[in-house]
Amino acid sequence: VSCTSSHKYAHSRGGAQLPHICFPPFIIHPRKSAKRPRPEASMDVERSSSDAARDTPSSSSSQAGLETVERRRRLPGRPKSFVPAVCILAATVLAAVVFSADSPWSFVQDAPPSDLTADQLLDGLLTAEFSKRSCRSRYEFASYHEKKKNTSHKPSPYLLGKLRRHEALQKRCGPGTAPYRAAVWQLKSGKGAAATDCRYLVSISYRGLGNRMLATASAFLYAVLTDRVLLVHQYKHDVSALFCEPFPGTTWLLPSGWSFPLGHLRDYGIGSKESLGNMLKANVISVGGDGNASWSDGGDHRPPFVYLHLEGGYDFHDKLFYCDEHQRLLHGAPWLLMKTDSYLVPGLFLVPSFQDELGKMFPEKDMAFYHLGRYLFHPVNDVWRAVTSYYRTNLAGVGQRVGIQIRVFQKKPTPLQYILDQVLSCVRREKLLPEITSSSMINASDQVILVTSLSAWYYERIREEYGGGRITGGVHQPSHEGRQKWGDTSHDRRALSEMYLLSTCDMLVTTGFSTFGYVAQGLGGIRPWIMPSTPIWSESDMAETKEVPEPPCVRAMSVEPCFHSPSYYDCTARRDVDVGKVVPYVRHCEDVSWGIKIANQSS
């Protein structure tokens, strides 16, 4: 039986429009998915067998049906009248797979819900255009953060309007649309003139999950400010294995393979000739006496795309990205590729042409990532199931949740005692946890402690100190991976689960310099106590017997992440300045003296 009628299914998964496909009878190839990691006993981010059976009740019958069809296919001498029966059976098997709730083929979605509350929609931050089952975290997130509700942190009406307009742009110009096909053709042709009125920003992020989330949020804000479609480059399908689609009716994922003409995007770097910095050095772009940047040949041979090298090691010419004259030039580029591992938002707040717009979007400027992160990042169902299950089992029903995030950057074979001493000194000094006395067992504190660390040793020492009934909820650690594993999706899924668990805490202690902690505090809207730490590249702090710093921790001025590698160049004054003093709401970070972060003007 051939696919003569070319039955095609325009389908979507989580609101994303995917290409039309034709399923030949008998031979059905499910879409390949990332290899599932082995479940951990402490926190399982994979589907249990009971979940799978419940969500896909016809899985066994589907397999039996496929086997029956294959046997009948091999039988000789079947009359032609048997063909319709085979087609009906194949269609039944296909429907059983397609309509299962968590199947990789579940591109037929439930109708959007009509009973969502303002809390579930995060006061209008989210749209109600997705089904609940396609991404449970989207509308359930608020119920795990009820204790931290603060009416002053509602998104502004202006921000909500910008988000709805951007969603419409993503849907009109995203993958699968005529404008996108025209833009890809323009990119393949090597021409620099835009083929449509749609312009694109490709986000290339790397390093650990915290870095990648902060980089993606930065790219999204820049896309909104410049009216560009955001397309996220995946590495080993890491994005789709972790997050639901944020935009209704389209996808934020950059199509991979032959359909996109630029390959090996992660290989772009400081030496790439297509970078803004290198084009300035090569005089492909020139800056006139009036300060305006322009294409040296008048634009006749402008490149089809511009690469923005904005990672930590970028040089002076790359940093001119933050100048207004170069922003005006970039506005006309149909494609921009942005590679970074950083949270660039404080730098965008220093670009004069963006300041009015950002002020209207974020009247509370120090809530930028709080809104961006909650809008963009929604863990997929498997990850969210692990979060909620662990929360209900270990963290629910207590008066106060205290999160402690420990990150050791130095690669030591053994745990460091002074780091444990720093943690305990911080929680006691700030009275986050009670002093241990002989009466502690009698008057147990109504608290629970959540520890996240790559090592189990710190958790075990903290449990010795505060376990055994000294606090009612006990001490818990979801996992201990031993080391950070870049590019490991199983590792990232556990990391994402723990970021969201930390975000549910009422009080939070984090390690300075850690993007993992930045994401957790931002999602939860928690001003943490930050423990000073030594960056990973420093070799001046390798002693195992270092003294605990005084103070052991400081209260963050805001929930915002730190931008570790800002530009110090004042484009108007044409000289370096102290960027922590240019505007009152951008200050130097508590944990990274040369970095900057957004703060409330009165903090």
C-alpha positions as CSV (number, residue, x, y, z in Angstrom):
1,V,0.0,0.0,0.0
2,S,1.5,3.3,-1.0
3,C,0.8,6.8,0.3
4,T,-1.0,7.7,-2.9
5,S,-3.5,10.1,-1.4
6,S,-0.6,12.0,0.4
7,H,-2.5,12.4,3.6
8,K,-0.7,15.1,5.4
9,Y,-1.0,16.4,8.9
10,A,-0.3,20.0,9.8
11,H,0.5,19.5,13.4
12,S,1.9,21.3,16.5
13,R,3.5,20.4,19.7
14,G,3.2,22.8,22.5
15,G,1.8,25.4,20.1
16,A,4.7,25.0,17.6
17,Q,4.0,24.6,13.9
18,L,5.9,21.7,12.5
19,P,6.4,20.6,8.9
20,H,3.8,18.6,7.1
21,I,4.5,14.9,7.0
22,C,3.1,11.9,5.3
23,F,3.0,8.6,7.2
24,P,3.4,5.5,4.9
25,P,1.3,2.6,6.1
26,F,3.1,-0.3,7.9
27,I,6.4,1.5,8.5
28,I,6.0,4.2,11.1
29,H,9.1,5.9,12.4
30,P,8.5,7.9,15.7
31,R,10.4,11.1,15.9
32,K,13.8,10.5,17.6
33,S,14.1,11.9,21.0
34,A,17.1,12.5,23.3
35,K,18.3,9.4,25.1
36,R,16.6,9.2,28.4
37,P,18.9,9.2,31.5
38,R,18.9,6.5,34.1
39,P,16.6,7.6,36.9
40,E,18.1,8.6,40.2
41,A,16.7,7.4,43.5
42,S,16.8,10.8,45.0
43,M,14.9,12.8,42.3
44,D,13.6,11.1,39.2
45,V,13.3,13.5,36.2
46,E,12.1,10.7,33.9
47,R,8.7,9.2,33.5
48,S,7.9,6.3,35.7
49,S,6.4,3.2,34.2
50,S,3.1,3.9,35.8
51,D,3.0,7.4,34.4
52,A,3.7,6.1,30.9
53,A,1.0,3.4,31.2
54,R,-1.5,5.9,32.5
55,D,-0.7,8.6,29.9
56,T,-0.6,6.1,27.0
57,P,-3.2,3.4,27.8
58,S,-3.0,2.0,24.3
59,S,0.8,1.5,24.0
60,S,0.7,-2.2,24.3
61,S,-2.2,-2.5,21.9
62,S,-0.5,-0.2,19.5
63,Q,2.5,-2.5,19.4
64,A,0.3,-5.6,18.9
65,G,-1.5,-3.8,16.1
66,L,1.8,-3.0,14.4
67,E,2.8,-6.6,14.6
68,T,-0.5,-7.8,13.2
69,V,-0.2,-5.3,10.3
70,E,3.3,-6.5,9.5
71,R,2.2,-10.2,9.5
72,R,-0.7,-9.5,7.2
73,R,1.6,-7.5,4.9
74,R,3.7,-10.7,4.4
75,L,0.8,-12.9,3.6
76,P,0.5,-13.7,-0.1
77,G,-2.6,-13.5,-2.2
78,R,-4.5,-11.0,-0.2
79,P,-7.4,-9.6,-2.2
80,K,-7.5,-5.9,-2.9
81,S,-10.6,-5.5,-0.8
82,F,-8.3,-6.1,2.2
83,V,-6.5,-2.8,1.7
84,P,-9.2,-0.6,3.3
85,A,-9.2,-2.8,6.4
86,V,-5.4,-2.5,6.7
87,C,-5.6,1.3,6.3
88,I,-8.3,1.5,9.0
89,L,-6.1,-0.6,11.4
90,A,-3.0,1.5,10.6
91,A,-5.0,4.7,11.2
92,T,-6.2,3.3,14.5
93,V,-2.7,2.5,15.6
94,L,-1.5,6.0,14.5
95,A,-4.3,7.7,16.4
96,A,-3.5,5.8,19.5
97,V,0.0,7.1,19.4
98,V,-0.9,10.6,18.3
99,F,-3.5,11.3,20.9
100,S,-1.6,10.0,24.0
101,A,-0.9,12.9,26.3
102,D,2.9,12.7,26.6
103,S,3.7,10.9,23.4
104,P,6.5,12.3,21.2
105,W,3.8,12.5,18.5
106,S,1.3,14.4,20.6
107,F,0.9,17.2,18.1
108,V,-2.9,17.3,18.5
109,Q,-3.5,19.5,21.5
110,D,-6.3,20.0,23.9
111,A,-8.3,23.1,23.5
112,P,-6.9,26.1,25.4
113,P,-8.3,26.4,28.9
114,S,-11.0,28.9,29.7
115,D,-10.8,28.8,33.5
116,L,-7.3,30.2,34.2
117,T,-7.0,32.7,36.9
118,A,-4.9,35.9,37.0
119,D,-2.5,34.1,39.3
120,Q,-2.0,31.2,36.9
121,L,-1.3,33.6,34.1
122,L,1.2,35.5,36.3
123,D,-1.0,38.7,36.1
124,G,-1.2,38.6,32.3
125,L,2.5,37.8,31.7
126,L,1.4,34.5,30.1
127,T,-1.1,33.9,27.3
128,A,-4.0,31.4,27.7
129,E,-3.4,30.0,24.2
130,F,-1.7,26.7,25.3
131,S,-3.4,23.6,26.6
132,K,-2.7,22.6,30.2
133,R,-1.5,19.1,29.4
134,S,1.0,20.2,26.8
135,C,3.1,22.0,29.4
136,R,1.9,21.6,33.0
137,S,4.5,23.9,34.5
138,R,3.3,27.0,32.5
139,Y,0.1,27.4,34.5
140,E,1.1,25.5,37.7
141,F,4.2,27.5,38.5
142,A,2.3,30.2,40.4
143,S,0.8,27.7,42.9
144,Y,4.2,26.8,44.2
145,H,5.1,30.5,44.8
146,E,2.0,31.7,46.5
147,K,3.7,32.7,49.7
148,K,5.9,35.1,47.8
149,K,3.1,37.0,46.1
150,N,3.8,40.7,45.9
151,T,1.4,43.0,44.1
152,S,4.1,45.5,43.5
153,H,5.9,43.0,41.2
154,K,3.1,42.8,38.6
155,P,4.2,43.2,35.0
156,S,3.5,46.6,33.6
157,P,0.7,47.0,31.0
158,Y,3.3,48.2,28.6
159,L,5.4,45.1,29.0
160,L,2.3,42.9,28.4
161,G,1.5,44.8,25.2
162,K,5.1,44.3,24.0
163,L,4.9,40.6,24.7
164,R,1.6,40.1,22.8
165,R,3.0,42.1,19.8
166,H,6.2,40.0,19.9
167,E,4.2,36.8,19.9
168,A,2.4,37.9,16.8
169,L,5.7,38.7,15.2
170,Q,7.1,35.3,16.0
171,K,4.0,33.6,14.6
172,R,4.0,35.8,11.4
173,C,7.7,35.4,10.6
174,G,8.8,32.2,12.3
175,P,9.9,28.9,10.8
176,G,7.4,27.5,8.3
177,T,6.1,30.8,7.1
178,A,6.6,32.5,3.7
179,P,8.7,35.4,5.2
180,Y,11.0,32.9,6.9
181,R,11.5,31.0,3.7
182,A,12.3,34.2,1.9
183,A,14.8,35.2,4.6
184,V,16.5,31.9,4.5
185,W,16.8,32.2,0.7
186,Q,18.4,35.6,1.1
187,L,20.8,34.1,3.6
188,K,21.7,31.4,1.2
189,S,22.2,33.8,-1.7
190,G,24.7,35.8,0.2
191,K,22.9,39.1,-0.3
192,G,22.8,41.7,2.5
193,A,19.5,43.3,1.6
194,A,16.5,42.0,3.5
195,A,14.1,39.9,1.5
196,T,11.1,40.7,3.7
197,D,10.2,43.1,6.6
198,C,11.0,40.2,9.0
199,R,14.4,40.3,10.7
200,Y,15.9,37.6,12.8
201,L,18.2,37.1,15.9
202,V,19.8,33.7,16.4
203,S,20.8,33.1,20.0
204,I,23.9,30.9,20.4
205,S,24.5,30.2,24.1
206,Y,26.9,27.8,25.8
207,R,28.5,26.7,29.1
208,G,26.4,25.5,32.0
209,L,22.6,25.6,32.0
210,G,22.5,28.8,34.2
211,N,24.7,30.6,31.6
212,R,22.6,29.4,28.8
213,M,19.3,30.5,30.4
214,L,20.7,34.0,31.2
215,A,22.1,34.3,27.7
216,T,18.7,33.3,26.1
217,A,16.8,35.8,28.3
218,S,19.2,38.5,27.2
219,A,18.8,37.6,23.5
220,F,15.0,37.6,23.9
221,L,14.9,41.1,25.5
222,Y,17.2,42.4,22.7
223,A,14.9,40.8,20.1
224,V,11.8,42.5,21.7
225,L,13.6,45.9,21.8
226,T,14.7,45.6,18.1
227,D,11.6,43.9,16.7
228,R,13.4,40.7,15.7
229,V,12.2,37.1,15.6
230,L,14.1,35.1,18.2
231,L,15.5,31.7,17.1
232,V,17.3,29.6,19.6
233,H,20.1,27.4,18.4
234,Q,20.0,24.0,20.0
235,Y,23.0,21.9,21.1
236,K,22.1,18.2,21.1
237,H,18.5,19.1,21.3
238,D,19.1,20.6,24.8
239,V,16.4,23.3,24.6
240,S,13.5,21.1,23.5
241,A,14.5,18.4,26.1
242,L,14.2,21.0,28.9
243,F,11.7,23.7,28.0
244,C,8.3,24.1,26.5
245,E,7.7,26.4,23.6
246,P,7.1,30.0,25.0
247,F,5.4,31.5,21.9
248,P,1.9,30.3,20.9
249,G,1.4,28.9,17.4
250,T,5.0,28.8,16.4
251,T,8.5,27.7,17.5
252,W,11.5,29.5,19.0
253,L,13.8,26.7,17.8
254,L,16.2,27.4,14.9
255,P,15.5,24.6,12.3
256,S,18.6,22.4,12.1
257,G,20.1,20.4,9.2
258,W,20.1,21.3,5.6
259,S,17.2,23.7,5.8
260,F,19.4,26.4,7.5
261,P,22.4,27.4,5.5
262,L,24.8,28.3,8.3
263,G,26.3,25.3,10.1
264,H,28.5,24.8,13.2
265,L,27.2,28.0,14.9
266,R,29.1,27.2,18.1
267,D,32.4,27.5,16.2
268,Y,31.9,31.2,15.6
269,G,34.2,33.2,17.9
270,I,36.4,36.2,18.3
271,G,38.3,35.5,15.1
272,S,35.2,35.2,12.8
273,K,35.4,37.6,10.0
274,E,31.7,38.2,10.1
275,S,31.8,39.6,13.6
276,L,30.9,43.3,14.2
277,G,34.3,43.8,15.8
278,N,36.3,42.3,12.9
279,M,34.3,44.2,10.3
280,L,35.1,47.4,12.2
281,K,38.8,46.5,12.2
282,A,38.8,45.6,8.5
283,N,37.0,48.9,7.7
284,V,34.0,47.0,6.3
285,I,32.1,49.3,8.7
286,S,33.3,52.8,9.2
287,V,32.4,55.5,11.8
288,G,32.3,59.0,10.5
289,G,33.2,62.2,12.3
290,D,29.6,62.7,13.2
291,G,29.8,59.4,15.1
292,N,27.5,57.5,12.7
293,A,28.5,54.0,11.6
294,S,27.9,53.0,8.0
295,W,28.9,50.3,5.5
296,S,32.2,51.5,3.8
297,D,30.9,50.6,0.3
298,G,27.6,52.3,0.8
299,G,25.9,49.0,1.6
300,D,26.2,47.6,-1.9
301,H,28.1,44.6,-0.7
302,R,26.9,44.3,2.9
303,P,27.1,40.8,4.4
304,P,24.0,38.6,4.6
305,F,24.4,38.5,8.4
306,V,26.4,40.0,11.3
307,Y,27.9,38.0,14.1
308,L,27.8,39.5,17.5
309,H,30.6,38.1,19.7
310,L,29.5,39.0,23.2
311,E,31.1,36.3,25.3
312,G,33.4,37.0,28.3
313,G,36.6,37.4,26.3
314,Y,35.3,39.9,23.7
315,D,37.5,42.9,22.8
316,F,37.0,46.6,22.5
317,H,35.6,46.5,18.9
318,D,33.0,43.8,19.8
319,K,31.9,45.9,22.8
320,L,30.9,48.7,20.5
321,F,27.7,46.7,20.2
322,Y,26.5,48.8,23.2
323,C,26.9,52.1,21.2
324,D,23.9,53.8,19.7
325,E,25.6,54.4,16.3
326,H,26.3,50.7,15.9
327,Q,22.8,49.8,17.0
328,R,21.5,52.0,14.2
329,L,23.7,50.2,11.7
330,L,22.7,46.8,13.0
331,H,19.0,47.7,12.7
332,G,19.2,47.1,8.9
333,A,20.8,43.7,9.1
334,P,18.3,41.0,8.2
335,W,20.1,38.4,10.3
336,L,22.1,38.7,13.5
337,L,23.9,35.9,15.3
338,M,24.5,36.5,19.0
339,K,26.9,34.3,20.9
340,T,27.2,34.9,24.7
341,D,27.4,33.1,28.0
342,S,26.3,36.1,30.0
343,Y,23.4,38.1,31.3
344,L,23.6,41.2,29.1
345,V,20.5,43.0,30.3
346,P,22.4,45.6,32.5
347,G,24.4,46.5,29.5
348,L,21.3,47.1,27.4
349,F,20.0,49.4,30.2
350,L,23.1,51.6,29.5
351,V,22.3,52.0,25.8
352,P,20.7,55.4,25.5
353,S,18.3,54.6,22.7
354,F,16.9,51.6,24.7
355,Q,16.5,53.4,28.1
356,D,13.0,55.0,27.6
357,E,11.6,51.7,26.2
358,L,13.1,49.6,29.0
359,G,11.8,52.1,31.6
360,K,8.3,51.7,30.3
361,M,8.6,47.9,30.1
362,F,10.1,47.6,33.6
363,P,9.0,50.4,36.0
364,E,10.6,48.2,38.6
365,K,13.9,47.9,36.8
366,D,15.3,45.4,39.2
367,M,12.5,42.9,38.2
368,A,13.6,42.5,34.6
369,F,14.8,38.9,34.9
370,Y,12.0,38.1,37.3
371,H,9.5,38.8,34.4
372,L,11.7,37.6,31.5
373,G,12.5,34.3,33.2
374,R,8.9,33.5,34.2
375,Y,7.7,34.3,30.7
376,L,10.3,32.3,28.8
377,F,11.2,29.3,30.8
378,H,8.7,26.5,31.4
379,P,10.1,23.1,32.2
380,V,8.8,20.2,30.1
381,N,6.4,17.8,31.8
382,D,9.0,15.2,32.9
383,V,11.1,17.8,34.6
384,W,8.1,19.5,36.2
385,R,6.8,16.2,37.5
386,A,10.2,15.7,39.3
387,V,10.0,19.2,40.7
388,T,6.4,18.9,42.1
389,S,6.9,15.3,43.3
390,Y,10.0,16.2,45.3
391,Y,8.4,19.4,46.6
392,R,5.3,17.6,47.9
393,T,7.4,14.8,49.5
394,N,10.1,16.9,51.1
395,L,9.4,20.6,51.2
396,A,5.6,21.1,51.6
397,G,3.8,21.8,54.8
398,V,6.4,23.7,56.8
399,G,6.5,27.3,57.9
400,Q,9.7,28.3,56.1
401,R,11.9,26.9,53.4
402,V,15.6,27.7,53.5
403,G,17.6,27.1,50.3
404,I,21.4,26.8,50.4
405,Q,23.2,26.7,47.0
406,I,26.8,25.7,47.3
407,R,29.1,25.9,44.2
408,V,32.8,25.2,44.5
409,F,34.7,26.5,41.4
410,Q,38.1,25.2,42.3
411,K,38.7,21.6,41.1
412,K,39.6,20.0,44.5
413,P,39.5,16.3,44.9
414,T,38.2,16.7,48.5
415,P,35.6,19.0,50.0
416,L,36.8,22.2,51.6
417,Q,36.1,22.7,55.3
418,Y,36.2,26.5,55.1
419,I,33.3,26.6,52.6
420,L,31.2,24.6,55.1
421,D,32.2,26.9,57.9
422,Q,31.3,29.9,55.7
423,V,27.8,28.4,55.1
424,L,27.2,27.8,58.7
425,S,28.6,31.1,59.8
426,C,26.3,32.9,57.3
427,V,23.0,31.2,58.3
428,R,23.8,31.7,62.0
429,R,24.9,35.3,61.7
430,E,21.9,36.3,59.6
431,K,19.6,34.2,61.9
432,L,18.3,32.2,58.9
433,L,18.6,29.0,61.0
434,P,18.5,28.7,64.8
435,E,21.5,28.3,67.0
436,I,21.9,24.7,68.1
437,T,21.4,24.3,71.8
438,S,20.4,21.6,74.2
439,S,16.8,22.6,73.9
440,S,16.7,22.5,70.1
441,M,15.2,19.1,70.1
442,I,12.4,20.2,72.4
443,N,11.6,23.5,70.5
444,A,12.2,22.4,66.9
445,S,12.1,25.2,64.3
446,D,9.3,25.0,61.8
447,Q,11.7,25.0,58.9
448,V,13.1,22.8,56.1
449,I,16.5,23.0,54.5
450,L,17.1,22.4,50.8
451,V,20.8,21.9,49.9
452,T,22.0,21.9,46.3
453,S,25.6,21.0,45.5
454,L,27.6,18.8,43.2
455,S,29.0,17.2,46.4
456,A,27.1,15.2,49.1
457,W,29.7,16.0,51.7
458,Y,28.3,19.5,52.5
459,Y,24.8,18.2,52.7
460,E,25.8,15.5,55.1
461,R,27.6,17.9,57.4
462,I,24.6,20.3,57.4
463,R,22.3,17.4,58.2
464,E,24.5,16.4,61.1
465,E,24.1,20.0,62.4
466,Y,20.4,20.5,61.8
467,G,18.9,17.1,61.3
468,G,17.6,14.7,63.9
469,G,14.5,16.7,64.7
470,R,16.2,20.0,65.3
471,I,14.1,21.5,62.5
472,T,10.7,20.0,61.7
473,G,11.2,19.5,57.9
474,G,14.7,18.0,58.0
475,V,17.6,18.6,55.6
476,H,17.3,17.4,51.9
477,Q,19.5,17.2,48.8
478,P,17.9,16.2,45.5
479,S,21.1,15.0,43.8
480,H,24.9,15.1,43.9
481,E,26.4,14.8,40.5
482,G,30.0,15.0,41.6
483,R,31.0,17.4,38.8
484,Q,29.4,19.7,36.3
485,K,28.8,17.9,32.9
486,W,28.4,20.4,30.1
487,G,26.4,19.0,27.2
488,D,24.8,16.2,29.3
489,T,21.0,16.6,29.0
490,S,20.4,14.2,31.9
491,H,22.6,16.5,34.1
492,D,20.8,19.6,32.9
493,R,17.4,18.2,33.6
494,R,18.4,17.6,37.2
495,A,20.0,21.1,37.4
496,L,16.8,22.7,36.1
497,S,14.7,20.8,38.6
498,E,16.9,22.1,41.4
499,M,16.8,25.7,40.2
500,Y,13.0,25.6,40.3
501,L,13.0,23.9,43.8
502,L,15.3,26.6,45.1
503,S,13.0,29.2,43.6
504,T,10.2,28.0,45.9
505,C,12.2,28.8,49.0
506,D,11.4,31.7,51.3
507,M,15.1,32.5,52.1
508,L,18.1,31.7,49.9
509,V,21.8,31.5,50.4
510,T,23.8,31.4,47.2
511,T,27.4,31.2,46.1
512,G,28.8,34.3,44.5
513,F,29.6,34.2,40.8
514,S,27.2,31.2,40.2
515,T,24.7,31.6,37.4
516,F,22.8,28.6,38.8
517,G,22.1,30.7,41.9
518,Y,21.3,33.8,39.8
519,V,18.5,31.9,37.9
520,A,17.0,30.5,41.1
521,Q,16.8,33.8,42.8
522,G,15.4,35.5,39.7
523,L,12.7,33.0,39.1
524,G,11.6,33.1,42.8
525,G,12.0,36.9,43.2
526,I,14.2,36.3,46.2
527,R,16.9,38.6,47.4
528,P,19.5,36.1,48.5
529,W,22.4,36.2,50.9
530,I,25.5,35.9,48.7
531,M,28.6,34.1,49.9
532,P,31.8,35.6,48.3
533,S,33.7,33.0,46.2
534,T,36.7,32.8,44.0
535,P,36.1,32.6,40.2
536,I,37.0,29.4,38.4
537,W,40.0,30.8,36.6
538,S,41.7,32.2,39.8
539,E,44.6,30.2,41.2
540,S,45.3,32.6,44.1
541,D,42.8,30.9,46.4
542,M,43.7,27.2,46.3
543,A,44.5,26.7,49.9
544,E,42.3,24.1,51.7
545,T,42.6,25.9,55.0
546,K,41.5,29.4,54.0
547,E,39.8,31.5,56.7
548,V,36.1,32.3,56.4
549,P,35.6,35.8,55.0
550,E,34.1,38.5,57.1
551,P,31.3,39.0,56.6
552,P,30.6,35.4,55.4
553,C,27.7,36.6,53.3
554,V,26.0,39.8,52.2
555,R,22.4,40.6,51.3
556,A,21.9,41.2,47.6
557,M,20.6,44.6,46.6
558,S,18.2,43.1,44.2
559,V,17.0,39.7,42.7
560,E,18.8,40.6,39.4
561,P,21.7,38.5,38.1
562,C,25.2,40.0,37.7
563,F,26.6,40.9,34.2
564,H,30.2,39.7,34.6
565,S,31.8,41.3,31.6
566,P,30.4,44.7,30.8
567,S,31.9,47.3,28.5
568,Y,33.4,50.3,30.3
569,Y,33.5,52.4,27.2
570,D,31.3,55.5,27.2
571,C,30.4,55.9,23.5
572,T,29.5,59.6,23.8
573,A,32.5,60.6,25.9
574,R,34.8,58.3,23.8
575,R,36.6,57.1,26.9
576,D,36.3,54.4,29.7
577,V,34.1,55.3,32.7
578,D,32.9,53.7,35.9
579,V,29.8,52.0,34.5
580,G,28.5,51.3,38.0
581,K,27.9,55.1,38.4
582,V,26.5,56.1,35.0
583,V,22.8,55.7,36.0
584,P,21.5,55.3,39.6
585,Y,19.9,51.9,38.8
586,V,23.0,50.1,37.5
587,R,25.5,49.3,40.3
588,H,28.5,47.1,40.8
589,C,27.7,43.5,41.9
590,E,28.2,42.3,45.4
591,D,30.0,39.2,44.3
592,V,31.9,40.4,41.2
593,S,33.5,43.8,41.8
594,W,34.0,44.5,38.1
595,G,30.5,43.4,37.1
596,I,27.3,45.3,37.1
597,K,23.7,44.6,38.0
598,I,20.3,46.3,38.0
599,A,19.1,47.6,41.3
600,N,16.2,49.5,42.7
601,Q,17.1,53.2,42.7
602,S,16.3,53.4,46.4
603,S,18.2,50.3,47.4
